[in-house]
Structure formats: C-alpha cells, structure tokens
Amino acid sequence: MQLTSHRYTKGPLKEFDIVVVGSGLGGLLCGAILSKEGYSVCIVEKNKAIGGNLQSFERDGVIFNTGLHYFGSGDKGQFIYKLYQYLGIYDKLRLRRLDIDRFDIINFKNKEYPLAQGLENFSEKLVKKFPQEGRAIDNFISKIKQVGLSGHYFNLQTFDPDENPVIFNPLRAINAYRFINSITSNYDLRNVMAGLNDLLGGPKEKINMYILGMIYYTFIQSAWRFVDGSSQLAENLAGIITSNGGEVLTKNKVVEFLLNGNKVITSLKTNQDLEIFGKRFISDIHPFSTIELLPRDTLRKAYVDRLKGLENSDGMFTLYIILKPDSFPYLNYNYTCGLTDDIWISRKSDDIWPHSYWFETPATSHSGDFARAVTILSPIGFDRFRKWSDTDTDKRGKEYEDLKTSLAEKLLSRVYEQFPALKSSIEKYYCSTPLTQIDYTGSPEGSAYGLIKDSEEPIKSHVLPKTRISNLFLTGQNTNAHGMLGVSTGALITIAHITDINNIIKKIRDAG
C-alpha cells in the first residue's frame, strides 16, 4: 500500500496548523499524533517515497530495510506498544519477536556471548559466561535500570517540557566507556558490555551512558523485527494524517522558509513552486540543513556556530545480499562481531577496516527455516568517500563503483570466517555507502545516527526541539536520541511545545 501523494499544482495550498519538513519517523510521528488530536497537518518530503530511515526497498522480489532493522519495548504494556496502540496501528504492523534467550549475539575474540530479553534472563546468560563477574554484571544492569527509570516520557509520566531536569538527563554526562571500565577489570566482559556500541556510531571517548543504557534497556524489555520491511510503519503513520484530512507531499524539496517582519515563519517554498502556509513548522531534517533554509542572520551566530561545531556519528557500509533459495538458515537474532581486540568504535585510524560488523537475516512472511536475504552493516569513516560528496546518485563513475566492490569483498571475507556457508549461498548483492545515506536522507557525511550526544560536552551537544523562532521546532534523531525509542520519545518532547502533552500521555497510558 502506497500512501504518499504527489502534488505539482502551482500556487498556495490552504494554511495548515502544522507543516512538517521531512517524513522520517520523527516527522511522521509528530504529524500523526497532532492530526489525531485535531490539527491540520502537511508533510513535505523531497523524495518520491516517505519514511527516511524507515524506508524499505525491493530487489528481485526481496525486501530490505534501509535503517530501522529492529526495535525494542514493543510488548504489551511497554512504551512502543502503548504509543502505537494509542495511534491505532500497532495491530496493523507485521512483527516478529526475536529469540528470548538471544536477541543479539556478541562475538568477541571468536567467542559468542548471547544478549537475552528480560533483566533476569540477561543477567543469567552473562553470568554463565562470566561466573566470577556477578557483581560487575549486577552493577551494569543497575545502571541500565536507572537509565530506563529516569526517562519521564519513556515511562509516560507527566512533565513540563521547560523543566531542565526533564529535558536534560544528567546521565548524559556519564561516559559509557569509563563507567564500564570502573565496574570490572575483565577485558572481555568490558567489550561484551560495549557490544551494542555499533548502534551509536561514535567513539568511546564520547559515548554517554544514557544513550547506551537506553538501547540496552529497550531491547532487554523486548526485541522485535518488522516482517516484510519497516516501511509499513511509515505508511500507517501517513495513513493517520491523510485520513484526518492532512496531506503528505512527496517529490517536493523544501528550498526556503519565508518569514514576516516579526521573524515568524509564514510559509515555505518547494522546488516544485509550491508555497505552503502554516501556523507552526516542525523540521525533521538535520539541524544543519534546517539552518540553510532560513534567511541569513535569522538565528544568533553563537547558536549557529555551536550547532555547526557538533560532530556527526559514523556512516555505514551496508551489504544487501540476496540468497539462493533454501541455502542459508533464517536466524531469529542479530549477530555483532568485533574484528579487533577492542569492540569500541575508534576514529584514530580508518585503515583498520572493517573493525566490526552487524549481521541479520530480515524476516519475511514467506520464510520458514531458510532466509531469503542477509543485511550486513559495518561502521566506516566518510573520508574514503569525500571526493564524491558533490556528485549525484548513479553518476559517481567507475572508481567509486570499484571502491564499493573492493570494500564489499573485504567485508565478506571477514564475514565468511564466522559464516562459511554464506559464501556458496549468495546469489547476488548490492551495497550502499555513507553517500547513499546523503542521497536519501540528506544526513551530513552520511551519518547513520545523527549528531553525537557527547558525554564530555553534554549540554553543548544536546539539541533542544524549541528554537529562537517562535513557531519553528525540531524533531528526529538529532534532538533526543536515535532509534525507534529515541525518536518516538523525542517526538513527544517536540509536541509538548505545541499542545497539552500530559493529556496525550494520559491517552497513551490508557491505550495499553
């Protein structure tokens, strides 16, 4: 089902209560919630398909996800379940829960360590591997629980969005690497505890314990895959907007915001000569890109300089592999493999690549014991691709294509060490680079997870949804946190500056 619409009629549309730039999860979620609450909403998307990192694509009859490969807290009574029950779409989503005893396996130094769902189960599986480290594992889990319980919006507690303790969680100032090192001297356990840091895209010197702890917390609660692609979530969210009389416009790239003399945005213009009027505007695109849409000197120079001085997370080199029929097993868990003696991401040398990889067999409604596809992601620096940063898709030439092939074969050679049967199972593969991320989401340097939330400069690197322009708000992975949980809770924080968030929170609590 395709719910995106196209409009090329020249001239203004009606004025909307809310105009959202970008159709990633944050933008669609803000739009869906506000439209459900009675606001007229218009989503404006530059691409022909909606969804941002929710997008799925099909090759040779096989569906692949581009960004949201799995998510947590989706069981009854948990945050994601309640939120999407409130929106009336949870039962429409095709989902599969990952193995209870191993939603992910961490491979470090050729030994495998399962990460299990349920706090007690998670602890038991780790203690079995590290029987002398029970106290350290208890300390790690205690910190994860502290992180989970500290989120007012995640726990659906009422809050005032302008209260600093709610907006800025002090756990963001705790460095995850140093915390883990403080609770155990066991080098292998330290690296297993850091095993999900690939999902953050930043170096160990900057990763904060709030973000790492929330990732663990949500998956330990419950871990899920989409069946037949994550784009179904984007389509269902868009359906809420259009069913309430809103519009979802695709193939319309926003080129500028228009302001009145009071520095209030009155409308925006797109590359299709549309002028869209609104009372409030929400930007779901990167803050750097948002700034470029505003007239010069609209925002204070100090604010602009601070934002532009922030560091983006790493990009990904991704392999999308189509398998021969009935040749490779379906794995109902993910697999994270460290390839060096330190599983933490490091930016000191990009020559050591691949440093690690993340491996999954996507779920389909047709697969039984065998997988139809494999997706492999490996963090990679942008410098390898910088020379093509100003080029367009499919116009980067032979050197770029040769580089992709070389990187793909290099990555596959390491993957075969753990999955030797994969080599004879591959029918064909496609690959993407950080440049692909730029093409489809506009994320600077192909950043997979947006801006780094720096433990060493937690306030400076914390981007608030409220801007100096009274009717412009930010949302998405750059404001609160990335991932389905981070972006969903971030959408609530953004909405809190527009309407009565505590009334909405009560409705979400009551939904499931």
N, C-alpha and C positions, 0 to 999 in steps of 0.2 A: 504494500500500500504506500503510495507516494502522496504526502500531504502538502508538499511545497507548492507554492503558486508563483507565477511569473507575471509581472505587470510592466508594461512599457508605455502606457498611456502618458503623454506629456502633460505637465501641469500638476497642480497640487492635489493631494488627497485630502480627505477630511482631517480635522485635527484630532489626534489621539491623546488619551490620558497619558499613555506610556509608549515611548518609542525605544526599541532595543536595537543596538548595533551589534550584530554578530549572533549566530544561532548555536553556539556551543551549549553545553549543559547549563551553565550559569544563566545565560541569557534566556534560554527556553524555559528554565525553571522559574525565573523571576516572572516571565511573561505568563506562564501557565497559572501560577498562584494568583497573580494580580488580576488576570482575566476571570478566574474563578470567583474572585472577591468583588467583581463588578466593574473593573476598569476596562476601558477600551485599549487594546494593545496592538502594536505593529512591530513585527520582527523584520529587520533588514539584513540580508545576508548576501555577501559578494559572490559566493559560489553557486553552482546550479543545484547542489544538494545541501540540505541543512545538517547540522549536528556537530560541526567542528571535530573534536576528537571522539565524538560518538559515532562518526561515520563508519559504515561498513562498505565493502566493495566486493564485487564478484568477478572471479576469473575462472573460466572453463567450468562454470557451474558450481564453483566452490566459494563460500563466503568467508571473508577475512575481516577482522576488526582493525581499525587504524590506531585506536588509543585505549578505549575502556575495555580491557581484556577480562577483568574480573573485579568484583566489588564485595564489600562486607556489610554486616549489620542488616541483612535482608530477611531475617527470620521473624516470625510473629512476635510483636511486642518490641522489636528493635527499631532504631531510628529510620532507616531507609524503608522498611516495611510500612511503618506508620505514615511517613511522608507521602509515599506513593499510593497508599490506601486512601488517604485524605483527598488526593487528586483523582482517585477513582480509576487508576490504571494499573495497579500492581497485579491484579489477576489477569490483565491482558498481556503481561510480559512473559515470554517463554524463558524459563530459567532452569538451571541445574545446579544443585548444591555440590560442592567439591567434597572429596573424601574427608570424613570427620577426623580421622587419625593422621591426615597429611594433606592440608590444603596447598602446602608448598614443601618441597624437599630442598634443603641447602646442601650442596656438595662443596666441601672444603677439604683440600688435600686428599681428594679421592675417597673421602668418607661421607656417607649420607646421613643427614640429620632431619627428621620429619618435624614440621611445624603443624600442630594439631589445633582443632577447634575446641573451644571450651577451656577456661583458665586451668582447671584441674588437669584436664587431659593434656594441655600444652605443657604443664609443669611435669607431669609424669613421664611424657615422652622424652623431654630433655634430661631429666634426672636419670633416666635409664641409660642414656648415652654418657652422662657425666655424673656418676654416682657420688663423687666426692664434692660436688658443687651445689648441693641443695640450697645452702644459704644464699649463694650468689643468684641462683635461679629465682628464689623467693623474692630477693631484692629487685630483680629485673621485673618480675610480674607485679610487684607492689607499685613500682613506678608506672608501669603500663596502666594499672587500675587507677592510679592517681591522675594520670592524663585523661583517661576516659571519663572520670567523675568530675573533672574540672571544667568541662565544656557545658555551659548553661544551655546553649541552643541545641547541642547534641543530645542532652538529657531532657530537652523540651521543658526547661524551667523558664519562668517569666524573667525578662531582663530589660534594662534600659540601655539602648544602643549607645548612649553617650557616656555611660559609666566606664571609665578606663579599665577597671579590673576585668570587665567582661570583654571589652574589645581587645585588650592586650593581655594574654595569658602569660604570667611570669615564667611558666615552664619553657617558653620560647627562648629564654635566656640561658638555659642549661644545655651545654654541648653534649650531644649523644655519645660521641667517641670517648670523651673524658669520663662521662658518667659510667659507661660500661667498663672502662678500664679501672674505675675506682671500686667496683664490686667484685672483681675477680682478676687473678693473675694468670688464669688458664687461657693461653693464647688462642687455642682452638675454640673454646666457648665464646670468647670475645668476638671472634669472627662469625660464629653462628648467630649470636645475638644481633650482629650487624647485617645479617644475611639479606634483609629486605631493603637495604640502603640503595640498591639499584632503582627503587621506586621513588627516589627523591632527587636523583640527578645532581647532587652536589658533593663537594669534597668533605672529608671527615672533619676538617678544621672548622666547618661552618654549619653542619647539620645539627638542628636543635632537637631536643628530646621530646618536645610536644608533637612535632610532625611525625617523627619516627614512632613514638609511642602510640599515636592515634592510628597509624597504619596497622600496627600490630593489634591494637585493641579492636578495631573494626573487623579484621579477618578472624581473630580468635573468637569473636562473638558468633560469626557465621560467614562462610565464604561461598560465593556464587559465580557462575558463568552465565552469560547470555547464550541461548540456543538459537542458532541462525543469525547471529550478529547483533551488535549493540545499537544499530541504527533504529531498531524498533522503539527504543526509548525516546529518541528524538521525534519520531513520527507520532507517537502517542502524546507527547507534550505539545507538539504543534497542533494536534487534533483538538486539544482542550482550547487553545487560543482561537482557532478558526470556528469551533462550534459555539463560542461565545461572541461571535461577530468580529473577531480580530482578523488581521491579515499577516501572512508570512510571505515576504517578498524575497525571491532569490534572483541571482544574476544582477544584483544591484549593489555595487560597491559604494559605500559612503565616501564622499570626497571632501566634504566640509560641513562644519556646524555654522549656522548663521545666528548671530546674537543681536539683541537690541541694545540701546544705549545704557541699560542698567546691567549689562553683562549677564543677561539671562538668555539661554538658548531658546530661539523661537521655532527653528526648523533645521532640517538637514537636507543636503543635496546629494544625489547619487550620480554615478556615471551614465545612467540612463535618462538623465534630465528630469528625474522626479524630485519634487520638493515635498518633504513630509513634515507636517507641523505637529508639534506635541507640547504637552504641558510639562512633562518630565522625560528625561532621557537617561537610559542606562547603557553603559558601554561594556560589552562582554569581550572586547578585543583587548590586546595587550596595552597597558598604560602608555608605553612609548608611542604606539600607533594612535591612541586616543588624543594625545597631546598634539600630534601632527594635524589633526582635523580642526583644531582651534586657531583662531587668528593669533598672530604673534603677540606676545605680551599680555595675553588674557590671564594667564596664571603667573604667580610670582616666580621670578627667576630662581630663587632659592629652592622652591618646590620642584620646579622642572629639573634643575641641576641634581637634586637629590634622587629623583626618580631615574634619571638617565645615568646616574652613577651606580645604580644597583646591578648586580650580576645575575645573569640568566643561568638556569640549570642546563645540564648537558643535553645534547640531542641523542638520537638513537639511529644506529644502523639496523635495519629490520629485514629479515628474510621471510617471505611468504612462500611456503612450499606446498605444492600440490603432490599428493602421494598416489602411487599406483593402488588400485583397489585391493583391499584385504591384504595389505603388505606390512602395515605398521600398527601396533595396538593403540587404541584410544586410552589416554591417561587422564583420569579424573582428578588430577592435581597438576600444579605447576612445578617447574624444576629450575632452581637457581644455582648456577655453577661458577664458583670462583676459579680463576685460572692462574693466579699468582699466590704468593704467600701472605697477601693482605687483601681481604674481600672488600674493604672500603674503597670507594672511588677516589682516585688521585689524579690531580692535574699537573703533577710535576713533570711527567713525561708521557706524551701521547704516542711514543714509539712502541710502547708495550701494549699492543692491541691484537686481539681482544683481551681485555682484562677480566671480563666475566660475561656471562650471557644468561638470559631468562628464556625458558622453553615452555611451550604449551601446545596441546592439540585442541583446537577450537571445537566446541560442542555443536552438533547439528541434529536436526530432528530425524535424520536418516541413518546416523551412525549407531552401530551396536558395539561390537568388540573391537572394531577397527576404526582408525582415524582416517579422515579424508584429507586432512591438511595439518601442517605444523607451522607455528609462528615462532621466530627466534629474534630477540632483541638484544643488542649489545650497546652500552653507552660509548659514545665516540665524540671527540672534540670537533669543533667547527673548522679549525684551521685547514684541515685536509680539503675542505670544500669552498673555502673563502673566495678563490679565484673565479668561481661560477656564481657568486652571490647576486649578481645583477642580471642573470640570464633567466630565460623562461623555461617552463616545463617542456621536455622533449626537444629542446634546442640547445643542449649543452655539449654536443659533439662527442666524437669518438674517445677522446682522452677521459672524459667523465665516465662514459659507459665502461671503458676498460678498467677504470679505478673501481667502479662498483663490482665488476666481475671478480677482480683481484681480491677485494675485501670479502666478498661472499665466499669465495673458495677458501680463503684463510680462516674465516669463521667456521665454515663447515668442517674443515679438517680438525678443529678442536672439538666440535660437537660430536664427531664420529668416535672420539675417544670414549665418550660416555654412552653413546647410542650407535654402535657399529651397524645395527640393522637398518639405520636410516639411509645409509649410502645407496643400497640397492633398491630402496623404496621410493626414491624421488623420481617423479615423472617430469616435473619442471619447477622452476622457482622464479620469483620476482623479488626485487629488493627496493628499499627506499632509504634515503639518507636524510640528514637534517634539512637539506634543501627542499625535500618533498614536504616536510613539515611547514616550511615557509610558504610553499606554494598553496597549501590548503588551509592553513590557519593563520598565516602571517606572523607567527611567533618569531621574534628576533633570534637570529643564529640557529634557528630550528630547535629552540629549546622545547623539550618534551613536557616539562613540568612548570614552566613559567619562571618567575623570579625566585631566587634562592632566599629562603627565610633564614637569615644569618644569625646564628647563636651569639656571635661576637658583636653584632650591631643589631640587636633585636628590634629596637624602636625605629631606627633608620630604615630597616628593610621591611617593615610592616606597612603595607599599603592599605589605607582606610578606604571604605567604599564612598564616603562623603567627600566631595571636592569643594573648592572655593567658589565654584559656580553653583548657585543655589539649587538649580534643577538638573544637575548632572551627577550621576552616581556610577560607581564602578562595581563590577562583579566578575566572577570567574576565578580561575586558579591562582591569579596573581594577588588577590585580596586576602583571603583567609588561608586556604590551603588547597592543594590539588587533589585529584582523585574524586570519585563519586561522593564520598562522605564530605571531604573538604569543600568541594564546590557547592554541594547541596546545603550544608550549614552556612556557607558564605552567602548563598542566595537569601537566606533568611535574614542575615545581618544587613544586607543591602535593602531588602524590603522594609526592614524596621525603620528606615529613614523616610519611608513614603507613606506607610499606613500603620494601623494598630497591630503590631507584630504579636502581642500577647494574646489577642483574640484568635489570631491564626494558630499560634502554638497550642492553645486550648483545643481547637478543632483537630489539629494533628494528633494530639494526645488521645483524644476521644475516638479517633478513627481506627485504632488497632491496638 
